[in-house]
Amino acid sequence: MAMNYNAKDEVDGGPPCPPGGTAKTRRPDNTAFKQQRLPAWQPILTAGTVLPTFFIIGLIFIPIGIGIFVTSNNIREIEALRQIAKRTISTSSRRQFENKVPEKQKLFQEDNGIPVHLKGGIADALLYRATMILTVGGTAYAMYELAVASFPKKQD
């Protein structure tokens, strides 16, 4: 038995509906969620909401940090693995990696009146200054953003 083709039976360019059946649609339901008509959530950042949240998150992470610190101090190095690793390094590559730690320790332990951050030379001084600039700048920027968030602009 041949079926007659009717353009009305086709839904969204898909296959035709069975004769006498209901048309299946491929369109999503007409709800606010599925049609993406939900209003956007915009948090209101005030000092009363930002500061307690900041301190609560800090209080949550302090015990985590203490736990990690205590755990890391209780770790013991297994000497057998260290010896195996030493044996696998060939003598030619061992010569390339000189142990300069004792020399640096002597340099940093001298009591010559130079601050620790300057004992390594110009590279350490530049690194120290860059770190301080980034730290102070980052702190100032965070305080600025906190102040801006604490006093939102009034809408007319």
Phi, psi and omega in degrees: 000126183276145181256136179278138180270133177225128183297332180292336181285342182277135180242121178054035178074008181274190180293153181294154179285154174294145182300133179080357181267171178277148182283127176272132179252147179262003180280146177288162179301152182272067177245159181298325181291311184285337178264005177056051177248018180284146179290147180285144179271125179238110181291146176259108183267112175234167179299329180290339178256325184287312184296313177299322178297317179300313181290323178295316178296321176298316179294330178289320185276343178298311178296327178296315178296319178296318178298317178294319180296314180296318180297319181291331177285339181269001181282132178250139179278135178271118185291328182299320180292325180295319180294321179296318180295323179294321181291332183281342178281129181285165184291327181292320179284335179292328179291331182289331183257086177281144179274103181262006183296314180300323178296315179295322179298317178298319180297316184280343180266356177293142179258079183245011176083357179274134178299153185301321184288353178251354183290339181275001178099197186294325180297317178292323179295316179295319179296319179296314181295318179297320178296317180294319179297314179296322180293311180294316179297317179295320178294317179296318180294320179296319178294320178299312180296323177296319178294319179296319180289333181286332181239080182292154179288139179279135179267135181283000000 
